[in-house]
């Protein structure tokens, strides 16, 4: 759908087949970014850049876990970035060699704009393909920090709202946040292990130097922090759900207690009204005046209700 090509001198070039071939032959191809590539652009990867067909096929199949695959003359890297909590993670496929850096993606991400701004600030100079790969991965990774910070603030706000008045909407939001966090953890953890393999020397990148290795170690530290934050927020969400269930249960107990008290108060009143509703000869002969009716008929019911209320309050049920 669209390509963005940057030469070694920092200039932007048209991302067509002829330009890519020319810059590749001159060893001036710095970065080729393909956004939603069509069949012709995917063919360019294999025919011009010589990328293995399996890697090209992988670049057309999104939804993979972060990984690093060594194809001898180039390395394939699958990494993830983030946009927002309510948005899916951004999957990026990178193909890196000593001669080129190619990124393939389907979604837009601020990380690419940030790297382009870095390159634009120093025209005519570039950090090298190995550091450019690091800058891309760093921007993808660091994008998690502000999103997770807002995530933390929302958890705190939800906890306060739950304690004030729990609602079904809050529970639904908690489940949505936990679902997103689980998806983020499934990608952050293997991405951390992937960078660890670079830092430990298990996988070698072409052009890797001790200076470049320091940058990747710093990237690894960022991923460890993000992984720890994700785990801690998962525990916070679990405790928030427990708080929601406890609050709802306590409110249900309060309502049940109030209903039980009302039913208990009306139990002796029902007995008294049923008793005085019987046509005994003594009652008919003696409860003939209004004071007698108020004292015995109504008075006993008022006394019974008052005694029960006093008893409930004394035991702390009210």
Secondary structure as the mmCIF struct_conf table of DSSP 4:
data_model
#
loop_
_struct_conf.conf_type_id
_struct_conf.id
_struct_conf.beg_label_comp_id
_struct_conf.beg_label_asym_id
_struct_conf.beg_label_seq_id
_struct_conf.end_label_comp_id
_struct_conf.end_label_asym_id
_struct_conf.end_label_seq_id
STRN STRN1 UNK A 2 UNK A 7
TURN_TY1_P TURN_TY1_P1 UNK A 8 UNK A 9
BEND BEND1 UNK A 10 UNK A 10
STRN STRN2 UNK A 12 UNK A 13
BEND BEND2 UNK A 16 UNK A 16
HELX_RH_AL_P HELX_RH_AL_P1 UNK A 17 UNK A 25
TURN_TY1_P TURN_TY1_P2 UNK A 26 UNK A 27
STRN STRN3 UNK A 29 UNK A 35
BEND BEND3 UNK A 36 UNK A 36
HELX_RH_AL_P HELX_RH_AL_P2 UNK A 39 UNK A 47
TURN_TY1_P TURN_TY1_P3 UNK A 48 UNK A 48
BEND BEND4 UNK A 49 UNK A 49
HELX_RH_AL_P HELX_RH_AL_P3 UNK A 53 UNK A 59
TURN_TY1_P TURN_TY1_P4 UNK A 60 UNK A 60
HELX_LH_PP_P HELX_LH_PP_P1 UNK A 64 UNK A 66
STRN STRN4 UNK A 67 UNK A 70
BEND BEND5 UNK A 72 UNK A 73
STRN STRN5 UNK A 75 UNK A 81
TURN_TY1_P TURN_TY1_P5 UNK A 85 UNK A 86
BEND BEND6 UNK A 87 UNK A 87
HELX_LH_PP_P HELX_LH_PP_P2 UNK A 88 UNK A 89
STRN STRN6 UNK A 90 UNK A 96
BEND BEND7 UNK A 98 UNK A 99
STRN STRN7 UNK A 101 UNK A 105
BEND BEND8 UNK A 106 UNK A 107
HELX_RH_AL_P HELX_RH_AL_P4 UNK A 110 UNK A 121
TURN_TY1_P TURN_TY1_P6 UNK A 122 UNK A 124
HELX_RH_AL_P HELX_RH_AL_P5 UNK A 129 UNK A 164
HELX_RH_AL_P HELX_RH_AL_P6 UNK A 168 UNK A 199
TURN_TY1_P TURN_TY1_P7 UNK A 200 UNK A 201
BEND BEND9 UNK A 202 UNK A 203
HELX_LH_PP_P HELX_LH_PP_P3 UNK A 204 UNK A 205
TURN_TY1_P TURN_TY1_P8 UNK A 206 UNK A 207
HELX_RH_AL_P HELX_RH_AL_P7 UNK A 210 UNK A 276
TURN_TY1_P TURN_TY1_P9 UNK A 277 UNK A 277
BEND BEND10 UNK A 278 UNK A 278
HELX_RH_AL_P HELX_RH_AL_P8 UNK A 281 UNK A 286
BEND BEND11 UNK A 289 UNK A 289
HELX_RH_AL_P HELX_RH_AL_P9 UNK A 290 UNK A 292
HELX_RH_PI_P HELX_RH_PI_P1 UNK A 293 UNK A 298
HELX_RH_AL_P HELX_RH_AL_P10 UNK A 299 UNK A 314
TURN_TY1_P TURN_TY1_P10 UNK A 315 UNK A 316
#
